C-alpha cells in the first residue's frame, strides 16, 4: 500500500511564524528526489526555496500561491512508497483522507477555507479508479482574493519587471497554471495588448474613493514592526555634518585608473563603509548595543556592517560580515556582491541577522539627507546624502566643490552626545580627506 507523508512549512529563520507561498516547483503526479526544491516561500525577511527530505510521488498541494500559512502547517503530501502493492490513486484512497484531515492545521491569512476544502474534500465525490501513474493535477484555481482584495500571483522577477515597465499587476490575467502572471503577460500589457483580470472592485479598488488596498505582509510587515519597535524603544538622537568630499571623488578617479582596482566598482558607499569601520574603533560605544533583558551594554569587537538596500521585495538590510577586517578593495567587492544578491531577491535570512551598525544611502535618490531609524539590535545608523556641486570657501575663496551631507542617528541610552559627535566627525574627516586613514 502507498505510504503518505505530509511536508510541513518549516521554520527557516529564528522566530518565523508564517510565510507566503510564492510558487510551486512541482505538481501532483511529479516524482521528486531527496533535497529537491519543491516550493519557494517568502518570509518577513527573504524569499527562500525549500527542499523536501523524502523521495516519492507528489499526491497533493494543499496551498495555493499567494496564500499565507503558519509554520508547521502541511503544505504538500507525498507518497514515499509509490511502488507499494496495489497502490491506488491518492484520490481513491479513503483510508488516507481521515488521517490527512486530522493532521492538517487551519490555514491563516489569505484564501478562504472553502478554496482549500474544494481541493481536498474527496469523500463526497464518486471515486474514479485510476493507476498511480495517471495522477493528474486538479483544475487550475482562480487567483486567491484575500481580505477583500485581489492579490496578483507573480514571482519577484516578474513583479520587478512590471514595476520597471509601469504595469499594474492587479489589471492582468495570469496565463500560467493557477493564474500566475508571467513575463509575457507583463510585456503584453506594456504593449497594450493585455486584458484586465478582474473588475476594479475585485482588484481592491474603490471607484468612489479612488483608493487601493494592499495586504500588509512579507518584508513590509517586518519592516514596519521593526521600525515601530526601534522608534518606541531606543531614544533617538540625530546629528548632521556637511563636508567637502572633492578629495575623495578625486581619489576615486585615481583608483579607477589603477591596475589593482581594475574592474572593481568603487563608490562613495565604499569609502563610507571603510570610514565607519575605522571610526568605530576609536569610538567603540557606537558599535555596542543595549541588552534590556540582561541590563548590560554589549561592546562588540567586530563590525558586521548593515547596508540598507531597496529591492523589489522592499527594504532589507543585508550585512557585510567582519567588514572591519577588510581592505578597501575587499569592501568594494563585498558591497557589489551584497547589492547584486539583494536586487535578485536572493538574500537569505541569515545574511540579514546580527548586524552591529548600518549605513543607508538616500543620496542615490537625489536626497540631501535624512533622519534614519536605528535598526533593531544596533545603536547607530549613518545616512549618506547626495553629492552635489556647491559653493564652498577654500583658503578664503569661494569655489565650486563636491559637497555631501551626513546624518547620524544613535541610541542615547548607549551613546552620549560626545561619542556620537566624535564618531560623526571622524567619519566626516575620513571622507573629506581619505589620507586621514593613515593616522587611524
C-alpha positions as CSV (number, residue, x, y, z in Angstrom):
1,X,0.0,0.0,0.0
2,X,1.2,3.6,-0.5
3,X,2.8,5.4,2.4
4,X,1.9,9.1,2.6
5,X,3.9,11.8,4.4
6,X,3.0,15.4,4.8
7,X,5.6,18.1,4.3
8,X,5.1,21.0,6.8
9,X,6.1,24.6,6.4
10,X,9.5,24.7,8.1
11,X,10.9,27.4,10.4
12,X,13.6,28.8,8.0
13,X,14.7,31.5,10.4
14,X,14.6,32.1,14.1
15,X,11.2,33.4,15.2
16,X,9.4,32.7,11.9
17,X,5.7,32.2,12.5
18,X,4.3,32.3,9.0
19,X,5.2,32.7,5.3
20,X,3.6,33.3,1.9
21,X,3.7,30.7,-0.8
22,X,5.3,32.3,-3.8
23,X,5.4,29.4,-6.3
24,X,5.4,25.7,-6.6
25,X,8.2,23.9,-8.4
26,X,6.2,20.6,-8.6
27,X,2.6,19.4,-9.2
28,X,0.6,16.3,-8.3
29,X,2.0,13.3,-10.1
30,X,5.6,14.6,-10.2
31,X,8.3,12.3,-8.9
32,X,10.7,14.0,-6.6
33,X,14.1,13.1,-5.1
34,X,15.6,13.8,-1.7
35,X,16.5,17.5,-1.2
36,X,14.8,18.6,-4.4
37,X,13.5,22.1,-4.3
38,X,9.7,21.9,-4.3
39,X,8.4,25.3,-3.3
40,X,9.5,29.0,-3.0
41,X,8.2,30.9,0.0
42,X,8.5,34.5,1.2
43,X,9.1,35.1,4.8
44,X,9.2,38.5,6.5
45,X,12.9,38.7,5.6
46,X,13.6,36.8,2.4
47,X,12.5,34.6,-0.4
48,X,13.5,31.0,0.4
49,X,13.5,27.8,-1.6
50,X,12.5,24.7,0.4
51,X,13.8,21.2,-0.3
52,X,11.9,18.1,0.5
53,X,13.6,15.5,2.7
54,X,12.0,12.4,1.0
55,X,11.8,10.8,-2.4
56,X,8.5,9.8,-3.8
57,X,5.5,11.0,-5.8
58,X,3.6,14.2,-5.1
59,X,0.0,13.5,-4.4
60,X,-1.4,16.8,-3.4
61,X,-0.6,20.5,-2.9
62,X,-2.6,21.9,0.0
63,X,-1.8,25.6,-0.5
64,X,-2.1,27.9,-3.5
65,X,0.5,30.6,-4.5
66,X,-0.4,33.8,-2.7
67,X,-1.6,32.2,0.5
68,X,-0.1,32.8,3.9
69,X,0.4,29.8,6.2
70,X,1.6,29.2,9.7
71,X,4.9,27.3,10.4
72,X,4.1,23.6,10.9
73,X,1.1,23.6,8.6
74,X,1.3,20.7,6.0
75,X,1.6,22.2,2.5
76,X,2.3,19.1,0.4
77,X,1.6,15.4,0.6
78,X,3.9,12.8,-0.9
79,X,3.7,9.1,-1.4
80,X,7.1,7.8,-0.3
81,X,6.3,4.2,-1.4
82,X,4.6,4.7,-4.8
83,X,5.6,1.1,-5.8
84,X,3.8,-0.4,-2.9
85,X,1.4,-3.3,-3.6
86,X,-2.0,-2.4,-5.1
87,X,-1.3,1.3,-4.7
88,X,-4.5,3.2,-5.8
89,X,-4.5,6.7,-6.9
90,X,-4.5,9.2,-3.9
91,X,-8.0,10.4,-4.9
92,X,-9.4,6.9,-4.3
93,X,-7.7,6.2,-1.1
94,X,-10.5,6.6,1.6
95,X,-8.2,5.4,4.4
96,X,-5.7,8.2,3.9
97,X,-8.3,11.1,4.0
98,X,-9.2,11.0,7.7
99,X,-5.6,11.0,8.8
100,X,-4.9,13.9,6.5
101,X,-7.8,15.9,7.9
102,X,-6.7,15.3,11.5
103,X,-3.1,16.3,10.9
104,X,-3.9,19.4,8.8
105,X,-3.9,22.8,10.7
106,X,-6.3,25.5,9.5
107,X,-4.7,28.0,7.1
108,X,-4.5,31.6,8.2
109,X,-4.3,34.9,6.4
110,X,-5.0,34.7,2.7
111,X,-7.5,32.5,1.0
112,X,-10.7,31.1,2.4
113,X,-11.3,27.6,3.9
114,X,-13.7,27.0,1.1
115,X,-11.0,27.2,-1.5
116,X,-8.9,24.6,0.3
117,X,-11.8,22.3,1.1
118,X,-12.8,22.2,-2.6
119,X,-9.4,20.8,-3.4
120,X,-9.2,18.3,-0.5
121,X,-12.8,17.2,0.1
122,X,-12.9,14.0,-1.9
123,X,-15.0,11.8,0.3
124,X,-18.3,13.1,-1.1
125,X,-17.3,12.7,-4.7
126,X,-17.6,9.5,-6.7
127,X,-14.2,8.0,-6.9
128,X,-12.8,7.2,-10.3
129,X,-10.2,4.4,-10.0
130,X,-7.0,5.1,-11.9
131,X,-3.5,3.7,-11.8
132,X,-1.0,5.6,-9.7
133,X,0.9,6.8,-12.7
134,X,-2.2,8.6,-14.0
135,X,-2.5,11.1,-11.2
136,X,-3.3,14.5,-12.6
137,X,-3.4,17.9,-11.1
138,X,-6.8,19.4,-10.2
139,X,-8.1,22.3,-12.4
140,X,-6.1,25.5,-12.1
141,X,-7.8,27.6,-9.4
142,X,-8.6,31.3,-9.9
143,X,-6.3,33.8,-8.2
144,X,-7.0,34.0,-4.5
145,X,-8.8,37.0,-3.2
146,X,-7.7,37.5,0.4
147,X,-9.2,40.0,2.8
148,X,-11.4,41.5,0.2
149,X,-8.6,42.5,-2.2
150,X,-7.3,40.7,-5.3
151,X,-3.7,39.5,-4.9
152,X,-1.9,39.1,-8.2
153,X,0.2,36.0,-8.3
154,X,3.7,36.6,-9.8
155,X,7.3,35.8,-8.9
156,X,9.6,38.5,-7.6
157,X,11.4,39.0,-11.0
158,X,8.1,39.4,-12.8
159,X,7.0,41.9,-10.1
160,X,10.2,43.9,-10.7
161,X,9.6,43.8,-14.5
162,X,6.1,45.1,-14.0
163,X,7.3,47.9,-11.8
164,X,10.0,48.9,-14.3
165,X,7.5,48.9,-17.2
166,X,4.8,50.7,-15.2
167,X,2.4,47.8,-15.4
168,X,-0.3,47.3,-12.7
169,X,-0.3,43.6,-11.9
170,X,-3.8,43.9,-10.5
171,X,-5.1,44.5,-14.0
172,X,-3.7,41.3,-15.6
173,X,-4.9,37.8,-16.2
174,X,-2.2,35.3,-15.4
175,X,-1.8,32.7,-18.2
176,X,0.3,30.2,-16.3
177,X,-1.1,27.4,-14.2
178,X,-3.0,28.6,-11.2
179,X,-3.4,32.1,-12.7
180,X,0.2,33.0,-12.1
181,X,1.3,36.1,-14.1
182,X,4.3,35.6,-16.4
183,X,6.9,37.8,-18.0
184,X,5.0,37.5,-21.3
185,X,1.8,38.7,-19.6
186,X,3.6,41.8,-18.3
187,X,5.3,42.5,-21.6
188,X,1.9,42.2,-23.5
189,X,0.4,44.6,-21.0
190,X,3.2,47.1,-21.6
191,X,2.5,46.9,-25.3
192,X,-1.2,47.5,-24.7
193,X,-2.5,44.0,-25.6
194,X,-3.4,42.5,-22.2
195,X,-7.0,42.4,-20.9
196,X,-7.9,43.2,-17.2
197,X,-8.2,40.2,-15.0
198,X,-10.9,41.5,-12.6
199,X,-13.1,44.4,-12.1
200,X,-11.8,47.4,-10.2
201,X,-13.8,46.4,-7.2
202,X,-12.4,42.9,-7.2
203,X,-8.9,44.2,-7.6
204,X,-9.2,46.1,-4.3
205,X,-10.0,49.5,-5.9
206,X,-12.9,51.6,-4.6
207,X,-14.2,53.7,-7.6
208,X,-16.0,56.0,-5.2
209,X,-12.9,57.0,-3.2
210,X,-10.2,56.1,-5.8
211,X,-8.3,54.0,-3.2
212,X,-6.5,50.7,-3.5
213,X,-5.9,48.3,-0.6
214,X,-2.9,46.0,-0.4
215,X,-2.5,43.4,2.4
216,X,0.4,44.1,4.8
217,X,2.7,41.1,4.8
218,X,6.2,39.9,4.0
219,X,9.1,42.4,4.1
220,X,6.8,45.4,4.6
221,X,5.2,43.8,7.6
222,X,8.5,43.0,9.2
223,X,10.0,46.4,8.4
224,X,7.0,48.2,10.0
225,X,7.2,46.1,13.1
226,X,11.0,46.6,13.4
227,X,10.8,50.4,12.9
228,X,8.0,50.8,15.5
229,X,9.9,48.7,18.0
230,X,13.1,50.8,17.4
231,X,11.4,54.2,17.4
232,X,9.5,53.5,20.7
233,X,12.3,51.6,22.5
234,X,15.5,53.5,21.7
235,X,15.7,57.2,22.4
236,X,16.9,58.5,19.0
237,X,19.3,61.5,18.6
238,X,20.2,62.6,15.1
239,X,23.2,64.9,14.3
240,X,24.2,66.4,10.9
241,X,27.5,67.2,9.2
242,X,28.2,68.8,5.8
243,X,31.6,68.2,4.3
244,X,33.6,68.8,1.1
245,X,34.4,65.4,-0.4
246,X,36.2,66.7,-3.5
247,X,39.4,65.0,-2.5
248,X,37.5,61.7,-2.0
249,X,36.0,61.9,-5.5
250,X,39.4,62.7,-7.0
251,X,40.9,59.8,-5.2
252,X,38.1,57.6,-6.5
253,X,39.1,58.6,-10.1
254,X,42.7,57.6,-9.4
255,X,41.7,54.2,-8.1
256,X,39.5,53.6,-11.1
257,X,42.6,54.0,-13.3
258,X,44.9,51.9,-11.2
259,X,45.7,48.3,-12.1
260,X,44.9,46.9,-8.7
261,X,41.3,48.2,-8.8
262,X,40.7,47.3,-12.5
263,X,37.1,46.0,-12.8
264,X,36.3,46.9,-9.1
265,X,33.3,49.1,-8.5
266,X,34.4,51.8,-6.0
267,X,31.5,54.1,-4.9
268,X,31.1,56.8,-2.2
269,X,29.4,54.0,-0.2
270,X,32.7,52.1,-0.3
271,X,34.5,54.9,1.2
272,X,31.8,55.4,3.8
273,X,31.9,51.8,4.8
274,X,35.7,52.0,5.3
275,X,35.3,55.2,7.3
276,X,32.6,53.7,9.6
277,X,34.9,50.7,10.4
278,X,37.9,52.9,11.2
279,X,35.9,55.4,13.2
280,X,34.1,52.7,15.2
281,X,37.5,51.5,16.5
282,X,38.1,55.0,18.0
283,X,34.5,55.2,19.4
284,X,33.5,51.7,20.4
285,X,30.3,52.9,22.1
286,X,28.8,53.4,18.6
287,X,29.3,49.7,17.9
288,X,27.7,48.5,21.2
289,X,24.1,47.5,21.9
290,X,21.7,47.9,24.9
291,X,20.6,44.5,26.3
292,X,17.5,45.3,28.2
293,X,16.9,41.7,29.5
294,X,20.4,41.4,30.9
295,X,20.7,45.1,31.9
296,X,24.1,45.2,30.1
297,X,25.7,47.2,27.3
298,X,27.4,44.7,25.0
299,X,30.5,46.1,23.3
300,X,31.4,44.2,20.0
301,X,35.0,44.0,18.8
302,X,33.9,43.3,15.2
303,X,31.8,45.2,12.7
304,X,29.0,43.4,10.9
305,X,28.1,46.3,8.6
306,X,24.5,46.5,7.5
307,X,23.7,48.2,4.2
308,X,20.1,49.3,3.7
309,X,19.0,48.2,0.2
310,X,15.9,49.0,-1.7
311,X,14.8,45.8,-3.6
312,X,11.7,44.6,-5.5
313,X,10.6,43.0,-2.2
314,X,11.0,46.1,-0.2
315,X,13.7,47.5,2.2
316,X,16.1,44.9,3.5
317,X,19.4,45.3,5.4
318,X,22.0,42.6,4.5
319,X,25.3,42.5,6.3
320,X,29.0,42.6,5.4
321,X,30.5,40.2,8.0
322,X,33.7,41.4,9.7
323,X,33.8,44.5,7.5
324,X,36.4,46.0,9.8
325,X,38.9,43.3,8.7
326,X,38.6,44.1,5.0
327,X,40.7,46.3,2.8
328,X,39.1,49.0,0.7
329,X,39.2,46.7,-2.3
330,X,37.7,43.8,-0.4
331,X,34.9,46.0,0.9
332,X,34.1,47.3,-2.6
333,X,33.8,43.7,-3.9
334,X,31.7,42.6,-0.9
335,X,29.3,45.5,-1.3
336,X,28.9,44.8,-5.0
337,X,28.1,41.1,-4.3
338,X,25.8,42.0,-1.5
339,X,23.7,44.5,-3.6
340,X,23.6,42.2,-6.6
341,X,22.2,39.3,-4.5
342,X,19.7,41.7,-2.8
343,X,18.4,43.1,-6.1
344,X,17.8,39.5,-7.3
345,X,15.7,38.8,-4.2
346,X,18.1,36.0,-3.1
347,X,19.3,37.4,0.3
348,X,18.9,34.8,2.9
349,X,17.6,35.4,6.4
350,X,21.0,34.6,7.9
351,X,22.6,37.3,5.8
352,X,20.3,39.9,7.4
353,X,20.8,38.9,11.1
354,X,23.2,40.1,13.8
355,X,24.4,43.4,12.4
356,X,26.3,46.0,14.6
357,X,25.9,49.2,12.7
358,X,24.1,50.3,9.4
359,X,24.6,52.7,6.5
360,X,21.7,53.9,4.5
361,X,22.3,55.8,1.2
362,X,19.5,58.2,0.3
363,X,21.9,60.1,-2.0
364,X,21.2,57.6,-4.8
365,X,17.7,59.1,-4.9
366,X,19.0,62.6,-5.1
367,X,18.0,63.4,-1.5
368,X,20.3,65.6,0.6
369,X,19.9,64.0,4.0
370,X,17.5,62.2,6.4
371,X,16.8,61.2,10.0
372,X,17.0,57.4,9.8
373,X,15.6,55.0,12.4
374,X,18.1,52.7,14.0
375,X,18.0,49.0,13.0
376,X,16.8,46.9,16.0
377,X,19.7,45.3,17.8
378,X,22.1,48.1,16.9
379,X,22.9,51.6,18.3
380,X,23.6,53.7,15.3
381,X,22.9,54.3,11.6
382,X,24.7,56.6,9.2
383,X,22.9,58.3,6.4
384,X,24.6,59.4,3.2
385,X,23.1,62.2,1.2
386,X,23.6,63.2,-2.5
387,X,27.0,64.5,-3.5
388,X,26.3,67.9,-5.3
389,X,28.3,70.7,-6.7
390,X,28.0,73.6,-4.3
391,X,29.9,76.9,-3.4
392,X,32.4,76.3,-0.7
393,X,35.0,78.5,0.9
394,X,38.5,77.2,0.3
395,X,41.5,79.3,1.6
396,X,39.3,82.3,1.8
397,X,37.9,82.0,-1.7
398,X,34.5,80.7,-2.9
399,X,34.9,77.7,-5.2
400,X,32.6,75.0,-6.6
401,X,33.2,71.8,-4.7
402,X,31.7,68.3,-4.3
403,X,29.6,68.6,-1.1
404,X,28.0,65.8,1.0
405,X,25.6,65.9,3.9
406,X,25.9,63.2,6.6
407,X,23.5,62.4,9.4
408,X,23.9,60.0,12.3
409,X,21.1,58.6,14.4
410,X,22.1,56.9,17.6
411,X,20.6,55.3,20.7
412,X,21.1,57.8,23.6
413,X,21.0,55.0,26.1
414,X,24.3,53.7,24.8
415,X,25.9,56.7,23.0
416,X,26.3,60.1,24.6
417,X,26.4,63.3,22.6
418,X,30.2,63.4,22.9
419,X,30.7,59.9,21.5
420,X,28.1,60.4,18.7
421,X,29.7,63.7,17.7
422,X,33.2,62.3,17.8
423,X,32.2,59.4,15.6
424,X,30.4,61.6,13.1
425,X,33.4,64.0,13.0
426,X,35.8,61.1,12.4
427,X,33.7,59.7,9.5
428,X,33.5,63.2,8.0
429,X,37.2,63.7,8.3
430,X,38.0,60.4,6.6
431,X,35.6,61.2,3.7
432,X,36.8,64.8,3.3
433,X,40.4,63.6,3.2
434,X,41.0,59.9,2.6
435,X,44.7,60.3,3.5
436,X,43.5,60.7,7.1
437,X,43.0,56.9,7.2
438,X,46.8,56.6,7.5
439,X,46.6,58.2,11.0
440,X,43.9,55.8,12.4
